[in-house]
Every structure is written in C-alpha cells, then in structure tokens.
Amino acid sequence: MKIERAQENDHIRLTEITFAGKSFWGYDNVQLEKWRSDLTISADYITDNETYKLVLNEETIGYFSIIKVDNDTIILDNIFLLPDYIGKGYGRFLMLDCIERAKIQQAKRIILDAEPNAENFYRNFGFETIGQFESSIKNRFLPQMQLILSEFGLLKSG
C-alpha cells in the first residue's frame, strides 16, 4: 500500500472513485447526475491541485486532494475511497498522510466542507464543526470543519 502523487491520466479513475464513494452514502443516480460537474475530477484539476492516490496491489482505491489557501490554511477538498475499502483503515491512512503533508507545509489549520454522513470520521481526527451551509438538496446541510494543527500536536513550538 502506498500513497503517491496522482497524474493527469488518473482523472478517470479518480472520478470513478468519487462517484462510487459518494453513492456509498445512499445517494441515487439522479442526485449523482445533478452533482456530475462537482464530482468529476479533470486532468486540469490534478495538475492545478495537490492530488494523491492510494494504491493497493497496483490498484488505485482512493485519493485525497488539498488546496493551499495561504501559508496558514489548507483545504482538504476531496477524500474518497471505493466502498469496498471504507471502514477498513484506509481512510485513516489517507487522512494521516494529508495531515502530515499539512505539517510539512507548516500550515496551522486544515479546513473542509464535510459530507454530513462523514462528520464523525473527521471528528475522530480532532476536526471541529465551525459552521454549516445548505447544500443543493433542501434541508441538507454541509458541516464546515477545521483542524487546528497545534491542537493535533503537529506544530513545533518556539
């Protein structure tokens, strides 16, 4: 198992993983089609953003992408796994790698807009909900979350 930088030609596989991962939460094909543009990972997206894939036995089974907002803040823009690998520690592996990359970049916090069903996953890493906004589905709210890295014990003092 390894995490490596995604390449432009990974965009189709990462899009497949995104759709499969989103469908894990029970969204039907009609809703997924409404989100098609938001869930599609383009080659340009991979070029323009730090995108890392999780490879197991030569198969890409998940990925995450981050966007550096400024010297202090990183956005975790995506984190997805194929459904067969959810709940088996692979998401934790991806998240810890993301946090380590934020640490290397000396960021002070990671922010994200969470899938409501995954809010507890992020809480397990110390993320706190700092707000919410209504999604395109009426009465469905996306938690806005952040992790202060010094509270995670990642920043060096002094």
Secondary structure, DSSP 8 states (H G I E B T S, - for coil): -EEEE--GGGHHHHHHHHHHHHHTTT--HHHHHHTHHHH---HHHHHHSEEEEEEETTEEEEEEEEEE-SSSEEEEEEEEE-GGGTTTTHHHHHHHHHHHHHHHTT-SEEEEE--GGGHHHHHTTT-EEEEEEE-SSTT-EEEEEEEETTTTT-S---
